[in-house]
């Protein structure tokens, strides 16, 4: 997965990334089925968002047997570290990001990912 992150994802893009981080790869139809309750989008809207995400290098698209399969291109820890650091500086006006221990109860992060996040936050803090 690429660690290049151009912009923070929108709320729907982040919801799709969370699905892909959990499932590794999904078709547009599978993604639509999973997020339809949350966003009430048509299938074509999901495909449009996925194309934008591909352009932003948030996901990769691989055609398999005539079906596009999407996979997260951006790493979970790298993206979350950047978003947390950005929020801490821009919104909270903190000199540094909060410790990763603050996120210990997150359902999205494993123990290993929390350790990686701690390192990523330290990296973003130094910049």
N, C-alpha and C positions, 0 to 999 in steps of 0.2 A: 504494500500500500504506500502511496505517495505521502510524504509529509508536507508537501507544498499546499499552503492554505492561502487562497487569495482574499476571500471575504468570509465573514461569518455567515452561516446558512440562515435562511428564513425559518420560521416556525415549521411550515410544512416540510421543507428540505431536511430539517433536523429530525422530524418524525420519520421520514423515509430512511435517513441514515441510521437511526436507532434500529429500525427493522432489519436493515442490511447488516449491521454489526451483530445482531442476534442470529440471523439466519444465513449469513455469508453471501448468498446470492439468491435473487428472486426475479421472476418475470414481471413485466409491467402489470399483467393481469393479477398476479399474486399480491403485488404491492397495493393495487387498487382494492382488492378484497379486504386487505388488512386495515387500510386507512379510511375506507368509505364511511364508517360510522363517525370517525373523528372530523373529517372534512367535508363529507357529502359531495364529493367531486365526481364528475363523469370520468369514464375511462380515458377519454381524449385529453382531459385536463391533467390527469396523472402522467400520461405520456409526454405532454408538453413540459411539465415540471421536471421529469426525468431527463429530457433533452437539455434543458437549461442546466441541470446539475452536471450533466456530461460535459457541457461547454465550460462550466466553472471548475471542472476537474474534481468534483466531489464524488462522482461515481464513474465506473467504467461500464461499457456496454459491449457484450459479446454475443454475436448471433449464433445460436445453436439450434439446428433443425428448423430454421425459419422463425424462431422466437428469440427476441432480445433478452438476454439475461444480464441483470444489473448487479454490480458489486461495489461496496464502498471503496473508494480510492483513497480517501483521507482516513488516517488512523484516529480511533476514538480518543485516545489519551492526548495526542497532539492537538486535535481540534478543541477538546474540552479545556486543555491547559491554556490555549490561546484565548478562548472565549472568557474564561475566568479571569485571566490576567487583564484583558481588555476591559471587562466590566469593573474590575477592582480599581483600575487607573481612571477610566473615563467617568464612571458613575459614582463610585464611592470615594474617589480622590485619595486612594491609598497609595503609599509609596511602593508597596509590594502586594502580591496576591496572598490571600489567606492560605494557611497550611492545608495540605491535602487531607489531613485528618478531619477537617470540617465536613468532608464528603463521605466519611466512613459508612454512613447508613444508606448510601446510594444503591439502588437496585441495579444500576447500570454498570457499576465498577466492581471488579474483583479485587482481592488483596494485592495481587501483583500489579494490577492496573493503577491502584491507589499509590503504590510505590513509584510507578512510572510517572504518574501525575505530579507527585511531589518533585521529581527531578525536572519535569517539563516546566512547572511553575517557577522553579529556581532559574531555569534557562531564560524564561520570558522576563523574569524580574531583572536579570542582568542586562537586558537590552535597553 
